Amino acid sequence: MDWNFEILSAPQRHKLLSGLVVPRPIALVTTVGASGVVNAAPFSFFNVLGEDPPALVISIGHREGSGVAAGEQGGSLKDTARNIVETGEFVVHLVDEAITERMHGCSLKFPPEVSEVERVGFTTAPSRTVRPPRIVEAPVAMECTLHSRVPLGNHDLYIGRIAWLHVRDGLVEPDSLRVRLEDYHAVGRLSGSRYARTDDRFSIDVNAYAPKS
């Protein structure tokens, strides 16, 4: 089967891409609005870009039915996007099994004056370099400043420079910086309300296709 993406509607393209490009890492993002409310929302069109400089990217769509022009004016931006644009600061958390249900709860639509963090029962702690707090229960938190915003149709790409990294005690060996995967039960996004565990792991022989001497 194959499809011409120039013909398919945006919802059809989204259904195929979100269902096939799996599992995707999840960015649970905290920001602070103009009124001081702490917002939290998950995004799975997300990944790291590199280590020099340390950077990541999140793709955030405009509100449904708003259109590209309205998005550029800012009126149709989602709470997270608006807060990033206005403050230039955000914290990206990675998700493990222990916080998956509460992370999913943050995806529900709440008015801007309601804090998803408080609604789902997360605990926050002050960040080191940015105003938005970090979520204590998350295994990983990355404090970010906005490097650039790239318009891309009905989405905007937010490229963040990572200024500070928090990791749950015991997940990284202090001397070697090796991540203890046996203690890190990360979760990936599939589609809809479906997620994948990452505990079923395997290794590959790196010499399997090496030239024979």
C-alpha positions as a Markdown table, in Angstrom:
| # | Residue | x | y | z |
|---|---|---|---|---|
| 1 | Met | 0.0 | 0.0 | 0.0 |
| 2 | Asp | 1.1 | 3.6 | -0.6 |
| 3 | Trp | -0.4 | 7.0 | -0.4 |
| 4 | Asn | 0.2 | 10.4 | -2.1 |
| 5 | Phe | 0.6 | 12.8 | 0.9 |
| 6 | Glu | -0.3 | 15.7 | -1.4 |
| 7 | Ile | -3.8 | 14.3 | -1.7 |
| 8 | Leu | -4.5 | 13.1 | 1.8 |
| 9 | Ser | -6.0 | 15.4 | 4.4 |
| 10 | Ala | -4.0 | 16.5 | 7.4 |
| 11 | Pro | -5.9 | 14.2 | 9.8 |
| 12 | Gln | -5.3 | 11.3 | 7.5 |
| 13 | Arg | -1.6 | 12.0 | 7.4 |
| 14 | His | -1.5 | 12.4 | 11.1 |
| 15 | Lys | -3.2 | 9.1 | 11.6 |
| 16 | Leu | -0.7 | 7.3 | 9.4 |
| 17 | Leu | 2.4 | 9.0 | 10.8 |
| 18 | Ser | 1.5 | 8.8 | 14.5 |
| 19 | Gly | 0.5 | 5.1 | 14.0 |
| 20 | Leu | 3.6 | 4.1 | 12.1 |
| 21 | Val | 6.5 | 6.2 | 13.6 |
| 22 | Val | 6.6 | 4.4 | 16.9 |
| 23 | Pro | 7.5 | 4.4 | 19.7 |
| 24 | Arg | 8.1 | 8.1 | 20.0 |
| 25 | Pro | 9.7 | 9.7 | 23.1 |
| 26 | Ile | 7.4 | 11.9 | 25.1 |
| 27 | Ala | 8.2 | 15.4 | 26.1 |
| 28 | Leu | 6.2 | 16.5 | 29.2 |
| 29 | Val | 6.7 | 20.2 | 29.1 |
| 30 | Thr | 6.2 | 22.7 | 32.0 |
| 31 | Thr | 5.9 | 26.4 | 31.3 |
| 32 | Val | 4.7 | 29.4 | 33.2 |
| 33 | Gly | 2.0 | 31.8 | 31.9 |
| 34 | Ala | 1.7 | 35.5 | 32.4 |
| 35 | Ser | -0.6 | 35.0 | 35.4 |
| 36 | Gly | 2.0 | 32.7 | 37.1 |
| 37 | Val | 0.0 | 29.5 | 36.5 |
| 38 | Val | 2.3 | 26.4 | 35.8 |
| 39 | Asn | 1.2 | 24.6 | 32.7 |
| 40 | Ala | 2.1 | 21.0 | 31.8 |
| 41 | Ala | 1.4 | 19.3 | 28.5 |
| 42 | Pro | 2.9 | 16.2 | 26.7 |
| 43 | Phe | 4.1 | 16.2 | 23.1 |
| 44 | Ser | 5.4 | 13.2 | 21.2 |
| 45 | Phe | 6.6 | 14.9 | 18.0 |
| 46 | Phe | 9.8 | 15.5 | 19.9 |
| 47 | Asn | 13.5 | 14.5 | 20.1 |
| 48 | Val | 17.0 | 15.6 | 20.9 |
| 49 | Leu | 19.0 | 17.2 | 18.1 |
| 50 | Gly | 22.6 | 16.9 | 19.4 |
| 51 | Glu | 25.0 | 17.5 | 22.2 |
| 52 | Asp | 27.1 | 20.5 | 20.9 |
| 53 | Pro | 25.2 | 22.6 | 21.5 |
| 54 | Pro | 22.9 | 20.5 | 23.6 |
| 55 | Ala | 19.5 | 20.9 | 21.9 |
| 56 | Leu | 16.1 | 19.4 | 21.5 |
| 57 | Val | 13.1 | 20.1 | 19.3 |
| 58 | Ile | 9.3 | 20.0 | 20.0 |
| 59 | Ser | 6.7 | 20.3 | 17.3 |
| 60 | Ile | 3.5 | 22.0 | 18.6 |
| 61 | Gly | 0.4 | 22.3 | 16.5 |
| 62 | His | -1.9 | 25.3 | 16.5 |
| 63 | Arg | -5.3 | 25.0 | 18.0 |
| 64 | Glu | -7.8 | 23.1 | 15.8 |
| 65 | Gly | -9.5 | 25.2 | 13.2 |
| 66 | Ser | -7.2 | 28.2 | 13.8 |
| 67 | Gly | -5.2 | 28.2 | 10.6 |
| 68 | Val | -1.6 | 29.1 | 9.9 |
| 69 | Ala | -2.2 | 32.9 | 9.7 |
| 70 | Ala | -3.9 | 33.0 | 13.1 |
| 71 | Gly | -1.1 | 30.9 | 14.5 |
| 72 | Glu | 1.5 | 33.4 | 13.4 |
| 73 | Gln | -0.5 | 36.2 | 15.2 |
| 74 | Gly | -0.3 | 34.1 | 18.4 |
| 75 | Gly | -4.0 | 34.0 | 19.1 |
| 76 | Ser | -4.4 | 30.3 | 18.2 |
| 77 | Leu | -1.3 | 29.1 | 20.0 |
| 78 | Lys | -1.7 | 26.4 | 22.6 |
| 79 | Asp | -0.9 | 27.3 | 26.2 |
| 80 | Thr | 2.6 | 25.7 | 26.1 |
| 81 | Ala | 3.5 | 27.4 | 22.8 |
| 82 | Arg | 2.3 | 30.8 | 23.9 |
| 83 | Asn | 4.2 | 30.6 | 27.2 |
| 84 | Ile | 7.4 | 29.5 | 25.4 |
| 85 | Val | 7.1 | 32.4 | 23.0 |
| 86 | Glu | 6.4 | 35.0 | 25.7 |
| 87 | Thr | 9.0 | 33.8 | 28.2 |
| 88 | Gly | 11.6 | 31.9 | 26.2 |
| 89 | Glu | 11.8 | 29.3 | 28.9 |
| 90 | Phe | 10.5 | 25.7 | 29.4 |
| 91 | Val | 11.4 | 22.4 | 31.1 |
| 92 | Val | 11.2 | 19.1 | 29.2 |
| 93 | His | 10.6 | 16.0 | 31.2 |
| 94 | Leu | 11.0 | 12.4 | 30.0 |
| 95 | Val | 8.3 | 9.9 | 31.0 |
| 96 | Asp | 8.6 | 6.5 | 32.7 |
| 97 | Glu | 5.9 | 4.0 | 33.7 |
| 98 | Ala | 5.5 | 5.5 | 37.2 |
| 99 | Ile | 4.2 | 8.8 | 35.8 |
| 100 | Thr | 2.5 | 7.7 | 32.6 |
| 101 | Glu | -1.1 | 8.0 | 33.8 |
| 102 | Arg | -0.6 | 11.5 | 35.2 |
| 103 | Met | 1.3 | 12.6 | 32.1 |
| 104 | His | -1.7 | 11.4 | 30.0 |
| 105 | Gly | -4.0 | 13.4 | 32.3 |
| 106 | Cys | -2.0 | 16.5 | 31.4 |
| 107 | Ser | -3.1 | 16.1 | 27.8 |
| 108 | Leu | -6.7 | 16.9 | 28.7 |
| 109 | Lys | -8.0 | 20.3 | 27.7 |
| 110 | Phe | -8.1 | 22.7 | 30.7 |
| 111 | Pro | -8.5 | 26.5 | 30.6 |
| 112 | Pro | -5.3 | 28.5 | 30.9 |
| 113 | Glu | -6.0 | 29.4 | 34.5 |
| 114 | Val | -6.0 | 25.7 | 35.6 |
| 115 | Ser | -2.7 | 24.1 | 36.4 |
| 116 | Glu | -2.4 | 20.6 | 35.0 |
| 117 | Val | 0.4 | 20.0 | 37.5 |
| 118 | Glu | -1.9 | 20.6 | 40.4 |
| 119 | Arg | -4.9 | 18.8 | 38.8 |
| 120 | Val | -3.0 | 15.5 | 38.3 |
| 121 | Gly | -1.1 | 15.7 | 41.6 |
| 122 | Phe | 2.5 | 16.3 | 40.5 |
| 123 | Thr | 5.0 | 17.8 | 42.9 |
| 124 | Thr | 7.2 | 20.6 | 41.6 |
| 125 | Ala | 10.6 | 22.0 | 42.6 |
| 126 | Pro | 12.4 | 25.2 | 41.5 |
| 127 | Ser | 14.6 | 24.9 | 38.4 |
| 128 | Arg | 18.2 | 26.1 | 38.5 |
| 129 | Thr | 18.3 | 28.4 | 35.4 |
| 130 | Val | 14.7 | 29.0 | 34.3 |
| 131 | Arg | 11.4 | 30.1 | 35.9 |
| 132 | Pro | 9.2 | 27.1 | 35.0 |
| 133 | Pro | 9.6 | 24.5 | 37.8 |
| 134 | Arg | 10.5 | 20.9 | 37.2 |
| 135 | Ile | 8.3 | 17.9 | 38.1 |
| 136 | Val | 9.9 | 16.0 | 40.9 |
| 137 | Glu | 8.3 | 12.6 | 40.0 |
| 138 | Ala | 9.8 | 12.7 | 36.5 |
| 139 | Pro | 13.0 | 10.6 | 35.9 |
| 140 | Val | 14.6 | 13.3 | 33.8 |
| 141 | Ala | 14.1 | 17.0 | 33.5 |
| 142 | Met | 15.9 | 19.3 | 31.1 |
| 143 | Glu | 15.8 | 23.1 | 31.6 |
| 144 | Cys | 15.7 | 24.8 | 28.3 |
| 145 | Thr | 15.8 | 28.3 | 26.8 |
| 146 | Leu | 14.3 | 29.0 | 23.4 |
| 147 | His | 16.9 | 29.0 | 20.6 |
| 148 | Ser | 14.5 | 29.5 | 17.7 |
| 149 | Arg | 10.9 | 29.1 | 16.6 |
| 150 | Val | 10.5 | 27.7 | 13.1 |
| 151 | Pro | 7.0 | 28.0 | 11.4 |
| 152 | Leu | 6.0 | 24.8 | 9.6 |
| 153 | Gly | 2.5 | 24.9 | 8.2 |
| 154 | Asn | 0.0 | 24.2 | 11.0 |
| 155 | His | 2.9 | 23.5 | 13.5 |
| 156 | Asp | 5.7 | 25.4 | 14.9 |
| 157 | Leu | 9.1 | 23.8 | 15.8 |
| 158 | Tyr | 10.5 | 25.0 | 19.1 |
| 159 | Ile | 14.2 | 24.4 | 19.3 |
| 160 | Gly | 15.5 | 24.6 | 22.8 |
| 161 | Arg | 19.0 | 24.8 | 24.2 |
| 162 | Ile | 19.5 | 22.6 | 27.2 |
| 163 | Ala | 21.0 | 24.5 | 30.1 |
| 164 | Trp | 20.6 | 22.1 | 33.0 |
| 165 | Leu | 19.9 | 18.4 | 33.4 |
| 166 | His | 18.2 | 16.7 | 36.4 |
| 167 | Val | 18.2 | 12.9 | 36.7 |
| 168 | Arg | 16.6 | 10.8 | 39.3 |
| 169 | Asp | 19.1 | 9.5 | 41.9 |
| 170 | Gly | 20.5 | 6.0 | 40.9 |
| 171 | Leu | 19.8 | 6.3 | 37.1 |
| 172 | Val | 23.3 | 7.4 | 36.1 |
| 173 | Glu | 26.6 | 6.1 | 37.4 |
| 174 | Pro | 28.4 | 9.3 | 38.6 |
| 175 | Asp | 31.9 | 8.4 | 37.3 |
| 176 | Ser | 31.2 | 6.8 | 33.9 |
| 177 | Leu | 27.9 | 8.6 | 33.2 |
| 178 | Arg | 26.5 | 5.3 | 32.1 |
| 179 | Val | 22.7 | 5.2 | 32.3 |
| 180 | Arg | 21.5 | 2.2 | 34.3 |
| 181 | Leu | 18.8 | 1.0 | 31.8 |
| 182 | Glu | 17.8 | -1.7 | 34.2 |
| 183 | Asp | 16.4 | 1.0 | 36.5 |
| 184 | Tyr | 15.1 | 3.3 | 33.7 |
| 185 | His | 11.6 | 2.2 | 32.6 |
| 186 | Ala | 11.0 | 4.7 | 29.9 |
| 187 | Val | 7.7 | 4.8 | 28.1 |
| 188 | Gly | 7.1 | 5.6 | 24.4 |
| 189 | Arg | 4.0 | 6.9 | 22.6 |
| 190 | Leu | 2.2 | 4.8 | 20.1 |
| 191 | Ser | -1.1 | 6.4 | 19.0 |
| 192 | Gly | -4.3 | 7.6 | 20.7 |
| 193 | Ser | -4.1 | 6.6 | 24.3 |
| 194 | Arg | -1.7 | 3.7 | 23.7 |
| 195 | Tyr | 1.9 | 3.6 | 25.0 |
| 196 | Ala | 4.8 | 1.1 | 24.9 |
| 197 | Arg | 7.1 | -0.1 | 27.6 |
| 198 | Thr | 10.9 | -0.3 | 26.8 |
| 199 | Asp | 11.8 | -3.1 | 29.1 |
| 200 | Asp | 12.0 | -5.7 | 26.3 |
| 201 | Arg | 15.6 | -5.0 | 25.1 |
| 202 | Phe | 18.2 | -6.8 | 23.1 |
| 203 | Ser | 21.7 | -6.2 | 21.7 |
| 204 | Ile | 23.2 | -6.7 | 18.3 |
| 205 | Asp | 26.6 | -8.1 | 17.4 |
| 206 | Val | 28.4 | -5.1 | 16.0 |
| 207 | Asn | 30.7 | -7.3 | 14.0 |
| 208 | Ala | 28.0 | -9.2 | 12.2 |
| 209 | Tyr | 28.6 | -7.4 | 8.9 |
| 210 | Ala | 32.2 | -6.4 | 9.4 |
| 211 | Pro | 34.6 | -7.3 | 6.5 |
| 212 | Lys | 36.4 | -10.6 | 7.0 |
| 213 | Ser | 40.2 | -10.4 | 7.2 |
